[in-house]
Amino acid sequence: MLRKFHSLPGLLAGVFLIVLSVTGAVLALAPTLDRVSAVIPASGEVSIAELADRVVAHYPGTEQIVREPSGKVIVYYSRDGQAGADLVNPVTGEGTPYEPSAFFGWIKDLHRAFMLDDAGRALAGVLAVLMVLLCLSGIFLIARRTGGWKNILRPLSGSGGKRIHAELARFAVLGLLLSALTGSYMSAQRFGLLAEAPDTGPRFPAEVSGGQPSPVGTLKALGNFDLGELRELVFPYPGDPQDAYSLSTAGGSGFVDQATGELLQFEPRSDSGVLQDWIVRLHTGEGLWWLGLILGAAALTVPALSITGATIWWQRRRSSGQLPDNADAAQADTIILVGSEGNATWGFARELHSSLNKAGFRVHCSEMNALAKQYPQASRLFVLTSTYGDGDAPASARQFMARLKEFRAEKNLRYTVLGFGDRQFPSYCQFALEVDAVLARKGMNRLLAIELIDRCSAAQFSEWGSRVGELIGLPLLLNYKALHPATVKLELVERADYGIAVQAPTSIFRFKLAEQGGWPRVFPRRFKALPPFEAGDLVGVMPPDGQAPRFYSLASSASDGIVEICVRKQPGGLCSGYLHDLKPGACIDGFIRPNPGFRPATGSQPVILIGAGAGIGPLTGFIRKNTRRNPMYLYWGGRDSSSDFLYQPELGRYLDDHRLSALNTAFSRADERTYVQDRLKQDELAVQQMVSTGAQILVCGGRDMAAAVRQVIGDILKPLHIDIETLRGQGRYLEDVY
Ligand SMILES: Cc1cc2nc3c(=O)[nH]c(=O)nc-3n(C[C@H](O)[C@H](O)[C@H](O)COP(=O)(O)O)c2cc1C
């Protein structure tokens, strides 16, 4: 909901917001340019009387002197019956012709009203309010993403457009909020929704001395005010002894007797007037050039925020498949909730949704994170979810358990859970099992007992559909067709083999894109064979027998020009065996699957990389990319340094050039027999110190190693009163476990 609340106004207003922000950024430069060109005497150096004296000496026909918030002094005068305006040097009284910038004037019109008068002004006002909503919902989204308000400045995880969007938003949000709030206020005043400060000022004095006018430089009241306080000084009508000087200063306004120099009827500025002045200054940066620059920099992020925001929205819409005829949650009689990380489960959900729709049900389908507080019309709830990590919730279901606390199930709502997983994982469909149990504990009744689908089996899914069909009283034919992303041919160019002597055959495979035939060859740019990828993303490898793809973590990124993976040959492993039999020149079919949840954070906080065996692949990829030399520490465990010390020469080079700050290895078949968790224990104090300064921990490797590391890190963190779950919530404990 919060996300929708954030993305809808953004999408609607994107283009106008870009115009508003770019023009705002240009206007924000004006106070600085004015400040640079203005001559500003030190406080106490020139009084208003002295200024007026100098100005009158050069401009005998002076009618008005105005001091702008930037410090610029302008004199309005008449000479030989002609009106003129000059910019004045307050120290000498000399002036140069004053011509307001036509360019800034044009930009101001565009900014205030899109060149459309009142309709444009109203639109600008609405946009300012939308911007306030975007900023507020954005702040909440960032807090949610970083694991709470107190972590809001912590490094962000993730990559690509999402990361850029969140980082830029965090940098700019306060500036944007200030501009939007003050802009909304000014607009509301303009359209009479808020009262404007009355612009009356004091009445003209009932009595003036009417004596012989004294030279302006000798008038006592004007001598008492510093030039810095001046807003405007209007001269008396020449030859009229009953007229007086009208003076407006930062503190108020009044009149000055032109003969006695006495201050008459002075009224301090009202509170509403002071507030209005501040609103204008905070919006424009007038008189606060440094604020203008901050607001301008914040405004410049809006085009990038709009583009990345639209891209995120589009990707989310595409990945959740935007189901046609998706009923409203409040009207639906059937609800399908989907937990998915890699989108495979969405394919099954779509098939179920379309079959039930065809059968005449009103079906609402959404991600599990979007669980509503209640479904008033629904009598069936289907939960389809995969399991990720080591028995964990997939991305689109991570907030499900928390949201479930607020969920009120109607009495007649019956549910069934369908788990998607892979039997090779010991925590097979663990998350689905947990969801099933927790729904039962909430007192809900099952429509059908939980069932588990192994490796996206279409046959199992179809059988489950028949059973559901029997229960709801109509034949439900679920015909799921797997949609694998288009694969490309990857040619093995190099392999380095390790670990054979210690019964842990592990190889580093480097592939390049094989020569493409057909259209890709003619239009290589249009047919970009592989999407951009980073170390830590996954490459899906199609085994030769047409079975479901197997996924391996990438050790390289697209800019390396190769697809590099590190694979241990599993006893009886179909795909790992296939890869280990490959010789240079052989080709495989593969595709990239992004894995943005496993990336080192940007920023200068330390990164602790922990892995064992082939898990070193993506960790080495992260170090290879650490060209900014942020502190990175690697703890890695193998069997024997003489046989399976993967990436040894490369890691040595990274130590020398400081991409890697320290390397701690542990070998389980060496004389000392140590494991990576032992090394962590030995470095307890250093780990505590790094975590307390904001370090992020990334673990990659087998489940047993990851469990042992979790145990040890949990113990190490106890004195800091931080647990792993808290770090996870902050994106500071990431695992890629297989
Ligand atoms: C990194 C990774 C971790 C996984 N962990 C588990 C697991 O712990 N238990 C399980 O049953 N399946 C696990 N799986 C298998 C997925 O649940 C399975 O492939 C599922 O069909 C993915 O569906 P999705 O693409 O909708 O997320 C894992 C898959 C990957 C790539």
The ligand as a MOL file (V3000), in Angstrom:
LIG
                    3D

  0  0  0     0  0            999 V3000
M  V30 BEGIN CTAB
M  V30 COUNTS 31 33 0 0 0
M  V30 BEGIN ATOM
M  V30 1 C 19.9060 -19.5530 -3.5860 0
M  V30 2 C 18.7270 -20.5260 -3.5250 0
M  V30 3 C 18.3350 -21.0240 -2.2910 0
M  V30 4 C 17.2750 -21.9300 -2.2000 0
M  V30 5 N 16.9290 -22.4340 -0.9660 0
M  V30 6 C 15.9380 -23.3670 -0.8920 0
M  V30 7 C 15.5940 -23.9750 0.3540 0
M  V30 8 O 16.1550 -23.6730 1.3970 0
M  V30 9 N 14.5920 -24.8840 0.3640 0
M  V30 10 C 13.9290 -25.2640 -0.7710 0
M  V30 11 O 13.0500 -26.1110 -0.6990 0
M  V30 12 N 14.2240 -24.7050 -1.9610 0
M  V30 13 C 15.2180 -23.7730 -2.0640 0
M  V30 14 N 15.5340 -23.2050 -3.2670 0
M  V30 15 C 14.7810 -23.6040 -4.4780 0
M  V30 16 C 13.6540 -22.6370 -4.8010 0
M  V30 17 O 12.7220 -22.5330 -3.7580 0
M  V30 18 C 12.9200 -23.1530 -6.0260 0
M  V30 19 O 13.8160 -23.1010 -7.1380 0
M  V30 20 C 11.6620 -22.3800 -6.3510 0
M  V30 21 O 10.9750 -23.0030 -7.4110 0
M  V30 22 C 11.9980 -20.9470 -6.7480 0
M  V30 23 O 10.7930 -20.2400 -6.9830 0
M  V30 24 P 10.8190 -18.6420 -7.2160 0
M  V30 25 O 11.6090 -18.4290 -8.4720 0
M  V30 26 O 9.3890 -18.2420 -7.3680 0
M  V30 27 O 11.4380 -18.0210 -6.0270 0
M  V30 28 C 16.5710 -22.3230 -3.3640 0
M  V30 29 C 16.9620 -21.7890 -4.6090 0
M  V30 30 C 18.0390 -20.9040 -4.6950 0
M  V30 31 C 18.4510 -20.3780 -6.0680 0
M  V30 END ATOM
M  V30 BEGIN BOND
M  V30 1 1 1 2
M  V30 2 1 2 3
M  V30 3 2 2 30
M  V30 4 2 3 4
M  V30 5 1 4 5
M  V30 6 1 4 28
M  V30 7 2 5 6
M  V30 8 1 6 7
M  V30 9 1 6 13
M  V30 10 2 7 8
M  V30 11 1 7 9
M  V30 12 1 9 10
M  V30 13 2 10 11
M  V30 14 1 10 12
M  V30 15 2 12 13
M  V30 16 1 13 14
M  V30 17 1 14 15
M  V30 18 1 14 28
M  V30 19 1 15 16
M  V30 20 1 16 17
M  V30 21 1 16 18
M  V30 22 1 18 19
M  V30 23 1 18 20
M  V30 24 1 20 21
M  V30 25 1 20 22
M  V30 26 1 22 23
M  V30 27 1 23 24
M  V30 28 2 24 25
M  V30 29 1 24 26
M  V30 30 1 24 27
M  V30 31 2 28 29
M  V30 32 1 29 30
M  V30 33 1 30 31
M  V30 END BOND
M  V30 END CTAB
M  END
